[in-house]
């Protein structure tokens, strides 16, 4: 349904905003995309890494999935160890459909692939452009944009999509609350490039009680380590000689979500609507899912159903990531002992391992009705 005459503004050109733009463009819309940054996220400083099977399904009509599969690393196994003992070894390839459960590709790569496809529709984000204010009737909001040269543009839009992250100016402008909590502990990460070949085919969490050290592939020769311990770098057992320490960072984990993802014709997607722990690699994937659903609903003229349709998925993922984070950051010795005893036994039950696999793959949320045969 071609409806290119509708004026649509997308605030935010991260993976979620770019996906919204692409999904709208391939349905005949011509959205404007603005972002306060100078360009896509750095290839070497990408927080999000996991691309799940649901995201690949959603990006298959635009052919972005083909490009992702050419560049990514498949995470064929997911392991959890404690004191040198393996508690969990999940084969993520045992999934119905064309994709494995989870792949690794730096967010910066994913964004550049989305940008490439958007350029086919002659849509280029307006970088260094800030949403100064959003006001008036939410059914046809007035937006003031500040351009890179300092000049100001005021325009009315039929639809505004806030894909502008956890500090969303769009969300604040329409007065949608963002309640939640933050974890007491910080998380730390460091990426290392190796001088010799390594095995990038698995992800592993080592429970060091209290705390964790996780290992996730970034590329064929780069691994990311993520931990709750400030001194974790000294504890890493490197699989090969280190060529360089590529990047390091630390962050606090927040669990927050809005109670409604829309007000009038102003819609929130991705981190503007929900933020949570990276456990389970759901963050970017959930945002891409929001964007795809919203674009479809807009094209069907059903955008007012968006919040009601998406909130169950958001709440489900929030609950799962909170439980998973609690499980891997335990401090009580008795709880730790019970977990280490129970986890291997529970995951030997096919129904439980299948449930975990469905969660990792993203197949535990509503299937997209616009894609034939989607799981």
Secondary structure as GFF3:
##gff-version 3
##sequence-region A 1 375
A	DSSP	beta_strand	8	11	.	.	.	ID=ss1
A	DSSP	alpha_helix	15	25	.	.	.	ID=ss2
A	DSSP	beta_strand	32	35	.	.	.	ID=ss3
A	DSSP	beta_strand	50	52	.	.	.	ID=ss4
A	DSSP	alpha_helix	53	58	.	.	.	ID=ss5
A	DSSP	alpha_helix	64	71	.	.	.	ID=ss6
A	DSSP	beta_strand	73	74	.	.	.	ID=ss7
A	DSSP	beta_strand	77	82	.	.	.	ID=ss8
A	DSSP	beta_strand	85	91	.	.	.	ID=ss9
A	DSSP	beta_strand	102	104	.	.	.	ID=ss10
A	DSSP	alpha_helix	107	119	.	.	.	ID=ss11
A	DSSP	beta_strand	126	127	.	.	.	ID=ss12
A	DSSP	beta_strand	130	135	.	.	.	ID=ss13
A	DSSP	three_ten_helix	138	140	.	.	.	ID=ss14
A	DSSP	beta_strand	142	146	.	.	.	ID=ss15
A	DSSP	beta_strand	152	156	.	.	.	ID=ss16
A	DSSP	beta_strand	159	162	.	.	.	ID=ss17
A	DSSP	alpha_helix	169	173	.	.	.	ID=ss18
A	DSSP	beta_strand	180	194	.	.	.	ID=ss19
A	DSSP	beta_strand	202	207	.	.	.	ID=ss20
A	DSSP	beta_strand	212	217	.	.	.	ID=ss21
A	DSSP	beta_strand	222	227	.	.	.	ID=ss22
A	DSSP	three_ten_helix	232	235	.	.	.	ID=ss23
A	DSSP	beta_strand	242	257	.	.	.	ID=ss24
A	DSSP	beta_strand	262	263	.	.	.	ID=ss25
A	DSSP	beta_strand	266	268	.	.	.	ID=ss26
A	DSSP	three_ten_helix	270	272	.	.	.	ID=ss27
A	DSSP	beta_strand	274	275	.	.	.	ID=ss28
A	DSSP	alpha_helix	283	300	.	.	.	ID=ss29
A	DSSP	three_ten_helix	303	305	.	.	.	ID=ss30
A	DSSP	alpha_helix	306	328	.	.	.	ID=ss31
A	DSSP	alpha_helix	333	347	.	.	.	ID=ss32
A	DSSP	alpha_helix	350	361	.	.	.	ID=ss33
###
